[in-house]
């Protein structure tokens, strides 16, 4: 039998790279999408080909381009002839005060965080094998309202939650759709130690998470055949404060 096939957007760096690694370790062939990280994508693909008996193909597409999502799915079908799992990991988060957000920044955030995942699902559901799974990366910020400098990001991630619920209903029982909502996993480079410490005071587990925590949650959802339409917090219990 051929390997199962996973497509991961934003898979060259940070959390996305760990997700790609986790699928390769589990014997999946992977289409690794990146937007503008060719060296990182090539290096990761070469590493995984050496370490695992899997096929790793790389595709570069700008998800702000309305034609990118179907092209990415087409690339997966050309490379592997099948598609079992889609993970939308690519995301953009711009930090600006409310009165400094520009229309261009709003459109860019919406295009990558919301429009692209929708049209990627639209293209994927037409070709995915029965029993396939789609997992969106949401964010704990989708459920919080204390970060006014992240409004476009929060709004798009909140809308992604409704997208998961609606498409889970529409695609069942042939396909399942879920999401994970990470908390503090890889802090932004400009986040100070003091700010991280303040944030962690509201995390019952008392620490930040890791990309591996996110990948593990994704595989739980992939392997749970009776779960669809949920957003799984991966936040060390921070959601309990709400």
C-alpha positions as CSV (number, residue, x, y, z in Angstrom):
1,X,0.0,0.0,0.0
2,X,1.1,3.6,-0.7
3,X,1.7,5.9,2.3
4,X,-1.0,8.2,3.4
5,X,-0.6,11.8,2.1
6,X,-0.6,15.0,4.1
7,X,-0.5,18.6,2.9
8,X,0.8,21.2,5.3
9,X,0.7,24.9,4.5
10,X,3.3,27.1,6.1
11,X,5.4,24.0,6.7
12,X,9.0,25.3,6.4
13,X,9.5,27.0,9.7
14,X,8.4,27.2,13.4
15,X,5.3,25.2,14.3
16,X,4.6,24.3,10.7
17,X,8.0,22.6,10.3
18,X,7.3,20.5,13.4
19,X,4.0,19.4,12.0
20,X,5.7,18.3,8.8
21,X,8.3,16.4,10.8
22,X,5.6,14.7,12.8
23,X,3.8,13.4,9.7
24,X,7.0,12.1,8.1
25,X,7.9,10.3,11.4
26,X,4.5,8.6,11.2
27,X,5.1,7.4,7.6
28,X,3.1,10.0,5.7
29,X,4.2,11.4,2.3
30,X,4.0,15.2,2.7
31,X,3.5,18.1,0.4
32,X,5.3,20.9,2.2
33,X,4.0,24.3,1.3
34,X,5.8,27.6,2.0
35,X,5.3,31.2,1.1
36,X,8.8,32.6,1.0
37,X,11.2,30.3,2.8
38,X,12.8,28.3,0.0
39,X,16.1,27.5,1.8
40,X,14.3,26.3,5.0
41,X,11.8,24.3,3.0
42,X,14.5,22.6,0.9
43,X,16.7,21.8,4.0
44,X,13.7,20.3,5.9
45,X,12.6,18.2,3.0
46,X,16.2,16.9,2.4
47,X,16.5,16.0,6.2
48,X,13.2,14.1,6.2
49,X,13.9,12.2,3.0
50,X,17.2,11.0,4.5
51,X,15.7,10.0,7.9
52,X,12.4,8.4,6.8
53,X,11.1,6.2,4.0
54,X,8.7,8.8,2.8
55,X,8.3,11.2,-0.1
56,X,8.5,15.0,0.6
57,X,7.6,17.4,-2.1
58,X,7.9,21.2,-1.8
59,X,5.6,23.8,-3.3
60,X,5.9,27.6,-3.1
61,X,2.8,29.7,-3.3
62,X,1.7,33.1,-1.9
63,X,-1.5,32.4,-0.1
64,X,-2.6,36.0,-0.6
65,X,-3.0,35.0,-4.3
66,X,-6.6,33.8,-4.8
67,X,-5.4,31.2,-7.2
68,X,-2.9,29.7,-4.8
69,X,-5.0,27.2,-2.8
70,X,-6.2,25.1,-5.8
71,X,-2.7,25.1,-7.2
72,X,-1.4,23.7,-4.0
73,X,-3.9,20.9,-4.0
74,X,-3.1,20.2,-7.7
75,X,0.5,19.9,-6.7
76,X,-0.3,17.3,-4.1
77,X,-2.3,15.3,-6.6
78,X,0.4,15.5,-9.2
79,X,3.0,14.4,-6.7
80,X,1.2,11.6,-4.9
81,X,-2.1,10.9,-6.7
82,X,-4.0,11.1,-3.4
83,X,-4.7,13.3,-0.4
84,X,-5.7,12.2,3.1
85,X,-4.9,15.1,5.5
86,X,-4.8,18.8,5.1
87,X,-3.3,21.1,7.8
88,X,-3.6,24.8,7.3
89,X,-0.7,26.0,9.4
90,X,0.2,29.2,7.5
91,X,-0.8,32.4,9.2
92,X,0.1,36.0,9.6
93,X,-0.1,38.1,12.7
94,X,0.5,41.9,12.5
95,X,0.8,43.9,15.7
96,X,-0.6,47.4,15.4
97,X,-2.8,49.7,17.6
98,X,-6.4,49.7,16.5
99,X,-6.2,53.2,14.9
100,X,-3.0,52.2,13.0
101,X,-4.3,49.2,11.1
102,X,-4.4,49.9,7.3
103,X,-6.8,48.4,4.7
104,X,-3.9,46.6,3.1
105,X,-2.9,45.0,6.4
106,X,-6.5,44.0,7.0
107,X,-6.8,42.5,3.6
108,X,-3.5,40.6,3.9
109,X,-4.4,39.1,7.2
110,X,-7.9,38.1,6.1
111,X,-6.5,36.6,2.8
112,X,-4.0,34.3,4.5
113,X,-5.7,33.5,7.8
114,X,-9.3,33.0,6.5
115,X,-9.8,33.1,2.7
116,X,-6.9,30.8,1.9
117,X,-8.0,28.1,4.3
118,X,-11.5,28.2,3.0
119,X,-10.5,27.8,-0.7
120,X,-7.9,25.2,0.2
121,X,-10.7,23.2,1.8
122,X,-12.9,23.8,-1.2
123,X,-10.3,22.4,-3.5
124,X,-9.2,19.6,-1.2
125,X,-12.6,18.2,-0.5
126,X,-13.1,17.4,-4.2
127,X,-10.2,15.1,-4.3
128,X,-9.6,13.8,-0.7
129,X,-10.1,10.1,0.0
130,X,-13.1,9.1,2.1
131,X,-12.2,9.4,5.8
132,X,-9.9,12.3,5.1
133,X,-9.3,15.0,7.7
134,X,-8.8,18.7,7.6
135,X,-7.2,20.5,10.6
136,X,-7.1,24.3,10.9
137,X,-4.7,26.2,13.1
138,X,-6.8,28.6,15.1
139,X,-5.4,30.5,18.1
140,X,-6.3,31.1,21.8
141,X,-6.5,34.8,20.7
142,X,-9.7,33.9,18.8
143,X,-11.4,33.6,22.2
144,X,-9.8,36.6,24.1
145,X,-10.4,40.3,23.9
146,X,-7.5,41.8,25.8
147,X,-5.1,42.3,23.0
148,X,-6.3,45.4,21.0
149,X,-3.1,45.5,19.0
150,X,-4.0,42.2,17.3
151,X,-7.5,42.8,16.1
152,X,-7.2,41.6,12.5
153,X,-5.5,38.4,13.6
154,X,-8.1,37.8,16.4
155,X,-11.1,38.5,14.1
156,X,-9.8,36.2,11.4
157,X,-9.0,33.3,13.8
158,X,-12.4,33.7,15.4
159,X,-14.1,33.5,12.0
160,X,-12.0,30.4,11.3
161,X,-13.8,28.7,14.3
162,X,-17.2,29.2,12.6
163,X,-15.7,28.0,9.3
164,X,-14.6,24.7,11.0
165,X,-18.1,24.2,12.5
166,X,-19.9,24.9,9.2
167,X,-17.7,22.8,7.0
168,X,-17.6,19.9,9.5
169,X,-21.3,19.7,9.1
170,X,-21.3,20.1,5.4
171,X,-18.5,17.5,4.7
172,X,-19.7,14.8,7.1
173,X,-19.6,11.8,7.1
174,X,-17.1,11.6,4.2
175,X,-14.5,14.0,5.7
176,X,-13.9,15.5,9.2
177,X,-12.9,19.1,10.0
178,X,-11.4,20.2,13.3
179,X,-9.0,22.9,14.6
180,X,-6.4,23.3,17.3
181,X,-6.0,26.6,19.1
182,X,-2.5,26.9,20.5
183,X,-1.6,29.2,23.3
184,X,1.9,30.6,23.9
185,X,4.0,28.1,22.0
186,X,6.7,30.1,20.1
187,X,6.6,33.7,21.5
188,X,7.2,36.5,19.0
189,X,10.8,37.7,19.0
190,X,9.9,41.1,20.3
191,X,8.0,39.7,23.3
192,X,9.9,40.5,26.5
193,X,10.6,38.0,29.3
194,X,8.5,40.2,31.6
195,X,5.6,40.0,29.2
196,X,5.9,36.2,28.9
197,X,6.0,35.9,32.6
198,X,2.8,38.0,33.0
199,X,1.1,35.8,30.3
200,X,2.1,32.6,32.0
201,X,0.5,33.7,35.3
202,X,-2.8,32.8,33.7
203,X,-1.7,29.4,32.4
204,X,-2.5,26.7,34.9
205,X,0.3,24.5,33.6
206,X,2.7,27.3,34.4
207,X,4.8,27.1,31.3
208,X,4.7,27.8,27.6
209,X,4.0,25.0,25.1
210,X,6.1,23.6,22.3
211,X,5.5,23.0,18.6
212,X,5.5,19.3,19.5
213,X,2.4,19.9,21.7
214,X,0.6,21.3,18.7
215,X,1.6,18.5,16.4
216,X,0.5,15.9,18.9
217,X,-2.9,17.5,19.2
218,X,-3.2,17.5,15.4
219,X,-2.5,13.8,15.3
220,X,-5.0,13.1,18.0
221,X,-7.7,14.7,15.8
222,X,-6.4,12.9,12.7
223,X,-6.7,9.6,14.5
224,X,-10.0,10.2,16.3
225,X,-12.7,9.0,13.8
226,X,-15.7,10.2,15.8
227,X,-14.6,13.7,16.4
228,X,-15.5,16.5,14.0
229,X,-16.3,20.2,14.3
230,X,-14.3,21.0,17.4
231,X,-11.6,23.5,18.3
232,X,-9.1,21.9,20.7
233,X,-7.3,24.3,23.0
234,X,-3.6,23.5,23.3
235,X,-2.9,26.3,25.8
236,X,-1.9,24.7,29.1
237,X,-5.4,25.5,30.5
238,X,-5.4,29.2,29.8
239,X,-8.9,28.8,28.4
240,X,-10.1,28.1,31.9
241,X,-9.7,31.8,32.9
242,X,-12.5,32.8,30.5
